[in-house]
Amino acid sequence: MKILVVDDEKDVQLLFQQRFRKEIKSSELNFVFAFSGEEAMETLKTLDQKAVLILSDINMPGMSGLDLLENIRREYEKPPPVVMMITAYGDEENRNTAKRLGADDFLTKPLDFKLLKDKLITLK
């Protein structure tokens, strides 16, 4: 499964590579990273869309995660990618907006990687 992780914090890439080392090595999961909403839209054009799960931070400079979600839902109708938004704890307003825009699920920062792994297993 291809997973696009979108976050303006570059250390997220190393964190995911460490936490999913076994799954990456076995080719069970394939992570692709974008460090802005704009970069994520460009990356999506190059990926095999039907295999994409998107994990996106909400608060990013430039195109926010909410703007990205809105663009994804407008441009990718069939099949729609699964989009999980990553929010700061207690960020209820952004969570409600993301839900209205079509987010499939939510994770809070700091990320609970065990919970994320469990969610990914159910998506396969």
Secondary structure, 3 states (H helix, E strand, C coil): CEEEEECCCCHHHHHHHHHCHHHHHCCCCEEEEECCHHHHHHHHHHCCHHHEEEEEECCCCCCCHHHHHHHHHHHCCCCCCEEEEEEECCCHHHHHHHHHHCCCEEEEECCCHHHHHHHHHHHC
